[in-house]
Amino acid sequence: MKPLNEILQLVYIFIWFLPPFRQYGGRFFYFFLILAFSQGFGLLYFTIFQHNPWFIYILFSFLLFCSLQEWKTLKKYWYIFSTLFFILILIQLFGKNKTIDEFIFIIMHLIILLRILQLFILEIVNTKVFSLFLCAMVFYEIIILTKYLNYITGFTDAYTYFFITSTFEVILGLFFSIFRADNRRIVFQLK
């Protein structure tokens, strides 16, 4: 079953290179662009060094969080974002502790999940619109969190769980390759 897993990983990487093209010019373009690059750089890092690419994933997770911020917020608090990024690099270069890496990764994705939930709720409250796109982004982050929590804790059969979650991620990658956040077919007016 290992070849099936390798095929799924290649399909996964290919599929996640597609959403940035569809999202180009949209609200979440940078999010999907960073996500695509993180997969490519993570695979490259693993291939070259034969080591888990926590370093790559943590730095790209921080960039994902930044991509979900308003441009004016990034400009206003650039020094905070820059300092945090620098601290993450220092921790990665000098920490070399897998437990700390795992903890930082999970915290980063919890923060990303909370930010997407905030965007989702604000859209409902401010515009009385339910966005299936943002709902899918929330679902994606929940999958990422549960996938890596399972990897870290070994809660269930890692291979099977990885296969199932990766399959859902491929489906979501296809969804994000077809639909943009502003597509009227996936936005529902609430009364």
Backbone torsions as a table, in degrees:
resi	resn	phi	psi	omega
1	MET	NA	-10.3	179.0
2	LYS	-61.6	-42.2	178.7
3	PRO	-59.7	-35.0	177.9
4	LEU	-63.1	-39.5	177.9
5	ASN	-64.6	-42.2	179.4
6	GLU	-65.6	-39.5	177.0
7	ILE	-63.2	-44.0	179.1
8	LEU	-61.8	-39.5	178.7
9	GLN	-63.9	-41.3	178.4
10	LEU	-66.8	-42.3	176.7
11	VAL	-62.1	-43.3	179.1
12	TYR	-56.8	-49.3	-179.0
13	ILE	-64.1	-43.8	178.9
14	PHE	-61.8	-48.6	-177.7
15	ILE	-60.1	-40.1	-176.2
16	TRP	-77.8	-3.8	169.9
17	PHE	-85.6	-11.6	-178.3
18	LEU	-81.3	-42.2	-176.2
19	PRO	-53.4	-37.3	179.3
20	PRO	-58.7	-34.0	178.9
21	PHE	-66.0	-42.5	179.4
22	ARG	-70.8	-34.6	-175.4
23	GLN	-86.3	-2.0	-176.8
24	TYR	-53.7	129.3	179.8
25	GLY	83.9	-4.4	-178.5
26	GLY	-97.6	176.9	-176.1
27	ARG	-60.6	-31.9	-174.2
28	PHE	-112.9	19.8	-179.3
29	PHE	-55.2	-50.6	-176.5
30	TYR	-66.0	-34.1	177.0
31	PHE	-58.1	-49.9	-177.1
32	PHE	-74.4	-30.1	175.1
33	LEU	-65.2	-46.5	178.5
34	ILE	-63.8	-40.8	178.7
35	LEU	-61.0	-43.6	179.3
36	ALA	-63.4	-45.8	179.8
37	PHE	-65.0	-35.7	-179.6
38	SER	-63.0	-38.7	178.6
39	GLN	-65.4	-45.2	-179.5
40	GLY	-64.8	-47.1	179.9
41	PHE	-67.7	-36.3	177.3
42	GLY	-61.9	-44.8	178.7
43	LEU	-65.6	-42.7	178.5
44	LEU	-61.8	-45.5	178.6
45	TYR	-59.4	-46.1	-179.7
46	PHE	-64.7	-41.4	-179.2
47	THR	-63.4	-42.4	-177.0
48	ILE	-75.1	-47.9	-171.6
49	PHE	-99.9	-8.7	-177.2
50	GLN	51.7	42.4	-177.3
51	HIS	-138.4	146.1	179.9
52	ASN	-58.3	129.4	-173.8
53	PRO	-84.0	46.4	178.6
54	TRP	-56.5	-40.3	-179.4
55	PHE	-53.0	-50.0	-178.9
56	ILE	-65.2	-48.5	-175.1
57	TYR	-64.9	-36.3	179.7
58	ILE	-67.9	-45.6	180.0
59	LEU	-65.4	-41.2	178.6
60	PHE	-70.2	-31.0	176.0
61	SER	-64.0	-39.7	176.3
62	PHE	-63.0	-42.1	178.1
63	LEU	-65.5	-35.3	175.2
64	LEU	-60.1	-45.4	177.8
65	PHE	-59.7	-44.9	179.4
66	CYS	-61.3	-36.8	-178.3
67	SER	-66.7	-19.0	179.2
68	LEU	-87.8	-1.7	-179.3
69	GLN	-91.9	155.4	172.2
70	GLU	-66.8	146.7	179.9
71	TRP	-58.2	-39.7	-178.8
72	LYS	-66.0	-32.3	176.7
73	THR	-67.7	-42.4	178.1
74	LEU	-63.3	-41.4	179.4
75	LYS	-67.9	-40.7	-177.4
76	LYS	-67.1	-39.5	-176.3
77	TYR	-112.8	32.2	-176.4
78	TRP	-55.0	-36.9	-177.4
79	TYR	-68.0	-33.6	177.0
80	ILE	-69.8	-47.8	179.5
81	PHE	-62.2	-42.1	179.4
82	SER	-64.0	-43.5	180.0
83	THR	-63.6	-44.8	178.9
84	LEU	-61.7	-41.9	178.8
85	PHE	-62.9	-44.0	178.6
86	PHE	-62.2	-41.8	178.1
87	ILE	-62.5	-42.5	177.8
88	LEU	-61.3	-41.1	178.2
89	ILE	-63.2	-44.8	179.1
90	LEU	-61.6	-43.6	178.0
91	ILE	-60.1	-42.2	-178.8
92	GLN	-69.2	-37.0	-177.9
93	LEU	-76.5	-36.3	-172.7
94	PHE	-111.9	-16.5	-178.0
95	GLY	-75.6	-51.5	179.4
96	LYS	46.3	44.3	179.8
97	ASN	-123.2	114.9	-175.6
98	LYS	-60.4	-39.3	-179.3
99	THR	-63.7	-42.6	177.9
100	ILE	-65.5	-41.9	177.5
101	ASP	-58.8	-46.5	179.8
102	GLU	-62.4	-43.6	179.7
103	PHE	-61.7	-46.9	179.7
104	ILE	-62.0	-43.2	-179.8
105	PHE	-60.0	-47.9	-179.5
106	ILE	-63.4	-44.4	178.6
107	ILE	-61.2	-43.6	179.2
108	MET	-58.9	-43.3	-178.0
109	HIS	-76.5	-26.9	170.5
110	LEU	-64.6	-41.2	178.3
111	ILE	-65.9	-41.3	176.9
112	ILE	-62.2	-44.7	178.0
113	LEU	-58.8	-45.8	179.5
114	LEU	-62.7	-38.2	178.4
115	ARG	-66.0	-43.1	178.7
116	ILE	-65.6	-41.3	175.4
117	LEU	-59.8	-40.4	177.9
118	GLN	-61.2	-45.7	178.3
119	LEU	-61.6	-41.5	179.6
120	PHE	-61.7	-48.8	-178.4
121	ILE	-67.6	-42.2	178.5
122	LEU	-61.4	-38.1	178.1
123	GLU	-64.6	-41.5	178.1
124	ILE	-64.7	-47.3	-176.5
125	VAL	-68.1	-46.3	-173.9
126	ASN	-78.4	-34.9	-174.5
127	THR	-116.8	-4.0	-177.2
128	LYS	56.3	41.5	-178.6
129	VAL	-126.3	135.3	174.1
130	PHE	-99.5	118.6	-178.1
131	SER	-100.8	113.1	176.1
132	LEU	-65.2	-28.8	178.2
133	PHE	-62.1	-51.0	179.1
134	LEU	-66.2	-34.6	176.2
135	CYS	-61.8	-41.2	178.1
136	ALA	-66.6	-35.4	177.2
137	MET	-66.2	-39.0	176.1
138	VAL	-61.9	-46.9	179.6
139	PHE	-60.2	-41.2	178.1
140	TYR	-59.5	-47.1	-179.4
141	GLU	-65.3	-36.7	176.9
142	ILE	-63.8	-41.0	177.3
143	ILE	-61.7	-45.7	179.9
144	ILE	-59.4	-47.2	-179.4
145	LEU	-61.6	-47.5	-178.5
146	THR	-67.7	-35.9	179.0
147	LYS	-61.2	-47.8	-177.1
148	TYR	-78.5	-30.2	173.2
149	LEU	-63.1	-40.3	176.8
150	ASN	-65.9	-40.5	177.8
151	TYR	-59.7	-43.4	-176.6
152	ILE	-72.1	-45.2	-173.7
153	THR	-91.4	-21.0	-177.3
154	GLY	67.9	33.5	-175.7
155	PHE	-59.1	-39.5	-178.9
156	THR	-138.2	177.6	-180.0
157	ASP	-56.3	108.7	-172.3
158	ALA	-60.7	-41.4	-177.0
159	TYR	-63.6	-49.8	-179.4
160	THR	-63.3	-46.2	-179.1
161	TYR	-63.3	-41.5	177.6
162	PHE	-60.8	-43.3	-180.0
163	PHE	-62.1	-46.4	-178.8
164	ILE	-64.7	-48.8	-178.5
165	THR	-66.1	-37.5	178.6
166	SER	-65.6	-35.7	176.7
167	THR	-62.9	-45.6	176.6
168	PHE	-62.4	-37.6	178.7
169	GLU	-65.2	-37.8	176.8
170	VAL	-63.5	-43.9	178.7
171	ILE	-61.0	-44.1	178.0
172	LEU	-66.0	-37.1	176.1
173	GLY	-59.9	-40.8	175.9
174	LEU	-65.0	-42.0	177.9
175	PHE	-57.6	-47.9	-179.0
176	PHE	-71.4	-17.1	176.0
177	SER	-82.7	-17.7	-178.7
178	ILE	-101.3	-43.6	-173.0
179	PHE	-109.3	145.7	170.7
180	ARG	-107.1	164.1	-177.5
181	ALA	-61.0	-28.4	-177.0
182	ASP	-93.0	8.5	179.5
183	ASN	-70.1	122.8	-175.7
184	ARG	-66.0	-21.6	-179.2
185	ARG	-72.1	-17.8	-178.3
186	ILE	-119.2	15.7	176.6
187	VAL	-118.0	125.0	-175.6
188	PHE	-118.0	128.0	179.1
189	GLN	-74.6	131.2	177.4
190	LEU	-97.9	151.1	-179.5
191	LYS	-106.8	NA	NA
